[in-house]
Amino acid sequence: MSSEIVMYAKKFYEMKYIESGYIAERKDDGILITATGANLANLKDEDLVFVNDKNIETFEGNFRAAAVILFCAIRQSKVIEAAAIVDSDSILKLSSKRRALKPILDDLVKLCGISVKCATKNVAAEVVTALAGQRNACFMPDAGALVRGRSLEELFNTVAVLDKAAHAELIAEDKGGTQSMNPVEAFLECMLYKLKSSKTAGKQNGTDGEQMGVDEKTEQVTEQQGEQQNEQSAENSDNVEESEQSNAEQQNVQSIGENLCVKCNACDNLTTLNLFEGKLAVLMHSYYASAASAMGKPFEVQEKYADILGQQIPCAPSTLVCIKNSLGKVKDVIGEAPACIVAQHGVVVRGKDMDEIKKICATLEKACEEYLA
């Protein structure tokens, strides 16, 4: 048995991403899929079933239906290695609404595609159709979502981002709703991430960019288009001096967000550049702060948190975070506030040291949760 599938099955269970769904990974000419009712917290050999096009018709019931969907989702693309049918509370609730999830977070755009469609029926042909356009996730009516990735690690990260975005979409409904990225920006963000990540994967696997479907000229042209688009929506930030950070500080930055952020130039800039007059700065991507960023507007702070957060957390417009100098507008709007929302991305938090930053992050997350919950 693959040790990876055991490890990730346990993580899916612990995060409550799967209640009655399935996990599958590519194996030879077919897939290995978890059996119906398998204990994901402690998978055993008998909990995995090998399925290929020769034996798939011998299965029955829900398992057969799930196996067909997962088999088709994985075999549709040569680079896809894993897929899952997931049904966390937020994903299941949103799937019951039978509508697409727009690009409300740029992490969603990078890992899932420019939007997450909903299949018209829970059958393989309709699910594969909903995955068209290089999408890695689609909702299944009243049944959660089908999610896939180039590895079990990417699959897990994609599910985590989808769950976070679905949660944000649901809890923001009574507070004015979420805002989606500009369609052109969403497309460029998606393409830039796919081009760069495919190139990285190609190097790690000992293949060149062309074998991974990456065209160097296409990447350059797309990045130039992204820079031009970003210049129209935000002024270029001034050059800033590099500042030094200890390894301990960098490790602390990793833990601030709780929920992952797909690596981007914005994150790199914040951890290496002195953007705010000698203060440290991090990007926060936790559950409720991400929902606030998906709403794309300033956050009015409750009075009891004003001594730490001030009266308002300002909001900078959405930006293409895959290109350089993507946070120029943050400097323009943050003023004296300890944090600034970056629409559809996260929250920039600054402070004199990591202890202060952690305090601000914890307080802001609590304030956002109380406002939205």
GIHU-V440081 format. One line per field, one symbol per residue. ss: DSSP state (~ for helix, > for strand, _ for the rest). phi: phi as a letter, one per 40 degrees, with the letter a starting at -180 (. if undefined). A space follows every 50 residues. Layout:
# GIHU-V440081
ss: ???
phi: ???
This chain:
# GIHU-V440081
ss: __~~~~~~~~~~~~_______>>>>>>__>>>>>_____~~~__~~~>>> >____~~~__~~~~~~~~~~~~~~~______>>>>>__~~~~~~~_____ >____~~~~~~~___>_>_____~~~~~~~______>>>>___>>>>>>_ _~~~~~~~~~~~~~~~~~~~~_~~~_______~~~~~~~~~~~~~~~~~~ ~~~~___________~~~~~~~~~~~~~~~~~~________>____~~~~ ~~~~~~________~~~~~~~~>__>__>>>>>>__~~~~~~~~~___>> __~~~~~~~__>>>>>___________~~~~~~_____>>>>___>>>>> >__~~~~~~~~~~~~~~~~~~~_
phi: .ccccccccccccccgcbbbcababcafcabbbccdgccccacbdccbbc baccbccccbgcccccccccccccccbcccbaaabbacdccccccccfbc ccccbccccccchcabcbccacbdccccccccggcbaacbdgbgacbaac acccdcccccccccccccccccdcbhgcbccddccccccccccccccccc cccccgbcdcccgbbdccccccccccccccccbacccccbccbcbcdccc ccddcccgccbcdacccdcccbbccbfgccabbbbcdccccccccgadbc ccdcbccbbgcaccbccdacccbcfcbdccccbcfcccaacbdgbibcbb acacccccccccccccccccccc
